[in-house]
Amino acid sequence: MVTLLVPAALRGDAGGAARLRVAAAGTLGSVLDEVALRWPRLARRIRDERGELRRYVNVYVDGQDCRVAGGLAAPVPADAEVQLLPSVAGG
């Protein structure tokens, strides 16, 4: 099982949960595919209409930036933690 850590800003799209457990390990893409099936509103906040990661959402697998580790092809081992961090901007 993989644990998805959901920040407060996205919890409304995850049924209020701070942690989600998904069975799909392997790649970040497979984890996010399961998220899309179970929590479609959350998935739309993470991926765009082409299925790519939205540029304002940072995703970390066990503390490593997924964009450095291969994007959606980044490996996600069993028992990994995937952390979602939406960018915060303001003036």
C-alpha positions, 0 to 999 in steps of 0.5 A: 500500500502507498500512503498519499499525504493530502494537504489541507487545501486539497482535503475537500476533494479527498473526502476530508482525509489527510491520508489516503491509502492506495494499492497501486505501487509501481509508478507515480502514474499508476498511483494517480490512476487509482486516485482518479478512479476513487477520488476524481475531484482530487485527481483533477486538481493534480493532473490536467486534461492531458493527464500531465501533472499540473505545474502548480502542484509539486509531488514528492515520493518519499521526499524526492521531487517526482519531476527530478525522478521521472515525472509520472514514470517515477518509481513508487515502491510499496509502503512509499509516501507520496506527498502533494504540495500545491504551490502557494502564491500571493502578493 
